[in-house]
Amino acid sequence: MKHLTNLKFLFFTLVFILNACRPEKDKPLPVLGHREVVVNEVNGQKVVDTVYHTIADFEFVNQDSIRVTQNTFSDKIYVADFFFTSCRTICPKMKTQMLRVYDSIQSLPDVLILSHTIDPEHDDIAKLHDFADRLGVQSSKWHFVTGDQDKIFDIAQTSYFATAMVDNTEPDGFIHSGAFLLIDKERRIRGKYDGTREEDVNRLIQDIKRLKKEYAQ
Amino acid sequence: MRSSLWIILPVALVLVITCDRSNRILSDKKPSIKFTQYYLQGEQLYQKHCSNCHQPDGTGLGRVYPPLHQSDFMTNNFEQVICLMKKGMEGEITVNGKEYNQPMPGVSTLTDLEIAEIATYIYNTWEHQRGIIEVSEASRILRECR
């Protein structure tokens, strides 16, 4: 009899734990950034809409000299970051971790990576091509882009909320955050991760799968 | 009870003999206190100054940062390796038949002793077994760096 009570207890504990776990995994990822509630009139009816922060239009060039714009990522989920090839502080760690992300999305055709150089003067197309080649990655999956420095800094700060600027007191001449940003198919930011920390990148890899589920329904 | 003793005894005997033998092998080349000090200090310095690019386990990253865990370059260019830790290097090098070309900044603030410690660490970890690199040796090489 006592044995049975123990079993019952174990069963209910298990059910409780499993239930507690489930919602977190199924919950949609948050949408980051400011939002506005807009009231529109449609056919005389008031309709309330939430307008989320989205990534602005952009136009850069990738390691294969191909123009890369927001259209390159239409109907795609992507992970964005900011780096430069000669950086010796946090970038090597970021690239080590982004390579893990790259490996994890090999079988997911609608997930891409977009790495912006913040040192376009040094990181021209040839340099980025060489870098991607040395990492052994496909340009169709992982875009390394260069362009006008002001535009890159601007989109980093105003669209992706990532820090990127010139700072001559730094050993490499720049300060920039090691953040990885997860962007959904509606160009909204759905997650921000420290690209130098393995645990954070583990979370990103899981979140990509979670975000994909939203589109599977 | 008695039968299990007959199993345990021989096993224990074999263990004692093999342990004793491996201890003796170790004691022939037992790392000196100095080696251990250099090695442990070198490991910390490696993790701080080098592992960012060359990775904590020395495997490097693609063809961007060359590996150290298996490296014919390290074996064949010992003096150059000592120098480049402090002075950095640029240009193409070949490691294990693969070409690398990423400038490496030197860490000019490293002392001769710290370089000897890092060298002791990287040259006695993974596939390397060079033994201790004395500070006197590091100083001599560093004086002659081009």
Interface residues (C-beta under 8 A of the other chain):
Chain A: S86 R88 T89 I90 P92 K93 K95 T96 L99 D130 F131 D133 R134 L135 G136
Chain B: N52 C53 Q55 L61 G62 R63 V64 Y65 Y100 N101 Q102 P103 P105
